[in-house]
Amino acid sequence: MRKSLKTSITLATTGALVLGGAAFGVGAANASTPSVHTVSSSSSKIPAPVASVPEVLGGSTAVKLDSGFTDALTALKLTPGVSGNAKLENGSVSFPITAGSVTYWNPDGSYRPYVQGLLNHDDSGLTLKAGDTTVTLENFVVNPGSSKLYGDVLVNGKVAAANAYLFELWGGTLKPLQLEGDNAILTGTTVHISEDAAGLLNKTFGTDAVKRGLLVGTATITAKIK
């Protein structure tokens, strides 16, 4: 089992509130584009966060696969599947959250990115198979501050790339936070193929059909916060 990446982040204040009524958003730091924002504040001081989840205790990230993505896989004769603890059911693929930490600042303020942290998904992944070749994308790490998702890439079980930039996360359609019991639920962030992933998949499967920005699906994050 791969050792989890460190998920601790520096909090702006020691009195940061535990998430109880405020939202954090994956990809929401950039309303409709995946580029990274810098701090734009009239003061050099980092403002106090609205809320903090210093330790995500579990949950999952699920992606409802877009029909355009599944149609593209069919055209390329690629069969999707899962590895490890992931599940593929009813057109959605889900990956357990194994560790994480997220801090949220007021989106109406000037501090950017206003969502920072990491969500780890060790020992699970997505597989794409054609003939005797299986590509496995696994051990995902979601970085909401940069609106990027990283992971390891294996070809027929051998590591082809470690901690590669695989997916862009766009938060323009992110819906308001829902609180259900011990869980914070966010849905609406769209997941897109990165340029790096497109190049790797094209090279592996001998095609040029996979393009950067291809919509994979819409993500729902269910984070256990207490």
Summary of the structure (lengths in Angstrom):
residues: 226
radius of gyration: 17.5
end to end distance: 25.5
largest distance: 57.5
contacts: 747
relative contact order: 0.23
helix: 9%
strand: 46%
